[in-house]
Amino acid sequence: MRCLSAATFVFSLLLLASPQPLPAHHHGCHHCSDCCGHSHTCDCGHATRDGCPGCAPARARTEQSVAGTITEVIYLPGGSPDEAPVEVRVKTASGKTLVRLGPVGFLRDRGFEPREGAKVEITGFPVRGPDGRILVATKLEAGGQAIQLRNSRGGPLW
């Protein structure tokens, strides 16, 4: 029993001294599945809540809106097909914007299936993602329908 405790102690010290970032599920991102759309063993690859594109909306100060046409639909890995997060690339008058919407099942239950060529207006929090800027959507308008995805602090509604 004493050896196990000593081994655990040494392992803990190594973790604390390690220059390597800890996996997301160890960095206090306990709600990562709720905001990022990843599983509870969050695979977003970021070591801090500050770097996680789904967790950052709670810290963002202002929302932005974009209007344009979906040019690409990206289905990210999820725990199940309904939990898979969806991102879309939207072509606007000023360029293209990558937008994190939410889980496939949540969108489908509200009657929205993202398709290339669809005209959308999206409001959300701009954050820094692994591949540059990303807009984490709080509200989506398409085809005369409005879908609230997150609350004003970025908390998910699914």
MOWO-V656777 format. One record per pair of residues at least 6 apart in sequence whose ideal C-beta (glycine too) atoms are under 8 Angstrom apart, sorted by the first residue. I is the first residue (numbers start at 1). J is the second residue. Records with the same first field share a line. If there is no record, write none. Layout:
I = J, J
This chain:
15 = 22
21 = 27, 46, 47, 48
22 = 47
23 = 41, 42, 47
24 = 32, 38, 42, 43, 44, 45, 46, 47, 52
25 = 32, 40, 41, 42
27 = 46, 47, 48, 49
28 = 49
29 = 36, 42, 44, 49, 52, 55
31 = 55
32 = 38, 40, 42, 44, 52, 54, 55
33 = 39, 40, 42, 79, 83
34 = 155, 156, 158
35 = 52, 54, 55, 57, 58, 136, 150, 154, 155, 156
36 = 42, 44, 52, 53, 54, 55, 85, 100
37 = 54, 76, 78, 83, 84, 85, 86, 100, 102, 103, 156
38 = 44, 54, 78, 85
39 = 78, 79, 83
42 = 52
43 = 77
44 = 52, 53, 54, 130
45 = 130
46 = 52, 53, 130
49 = 55, 56
50 = 56, 59
51 = 128
53 = 100, 127, 128, 129, 130, 134, 136
54 = 100, 136
56 = 125, 127, 128, 136, 154
57 = 124, 125, 127, 136, 138, 150, 153, 154
58 = 153, 154, 155
60 = 125, 126, 127, 136, 154
62 = 125
63 = 123, 124, 125, 138
64 = 123, 124, 125, 126, 135
65 = 121, 122, 123
66 = 90, 92, 97, 99, 121, 122, 135
67 = 92, 119, 120, 121, 122
68 = 90, 91, 92, 93, 97, 119, 120
69 = 90, 91, 117, 118, 119, 120
70 = 88, 89, 90, 91, 114, 115, 116, 117, 118, 120
71 = 89, 90, 91, 96, 116
72 = 88, 89, 116
73 = 86, 87, 88, 114, 115, 116
74 = 86, 87, 88, 89
75 = 84, 85, 86, 104
76 = 84, 85, 86, 87
77 = 84
78 = 84, 85, 103, 104
81 = 104, 105
82 = 103, 104, 105, 108
83 = 103, 104, 105
84 = 103, 104
85 = 100, 101, 102, 103, 104
86 = 100, 101, 102, 103, 104, 107, 114
87 = 98, 99, 100, 101, 134
88 = 98, 99, 101, 114, 120
89 = 96, 97, 98, 99
90 = 96, 97, 99, 120, 122
97 = 133, 135
98 = 129, 131, 132, 133, 134, 135
99 = 122, 124, 134, 135, 136, 137
100 = 124, 129, 134, 135, 136, 137
101 = 107, 114, 122, 137, 140, 149
102 = 137, 149, 150, 156, 158
103 = 158
105 = 158
106 = 149, 157, 158
107 = 113, 114, 147
110 = 145, 147
111 = 145
112 = 140, 142, 143, 145, 147
118 = 142, 143
119 = 142, 143
120 = 140, 141, 142
121 = 140, 141, 142
122 = 135, 137, 139, 140, 141
123 = 137, 138, 139
124 = 135, 136, 137, 138, 139, 149, 150
125 = 135, 136, 138, 154
126 = 133, 134, 135, 136
127 = 133, 134, 135, 136
128 = 134
136 = 150, 154
137 = 149, 150
138 = 148, 149, 150, 151, 152, 154
139 = 146, 147, 148, 149
140 = 146, 147, 149
141 = 147
148 = 157
149 = 156, 157
150 = 156, 157
151 = 157
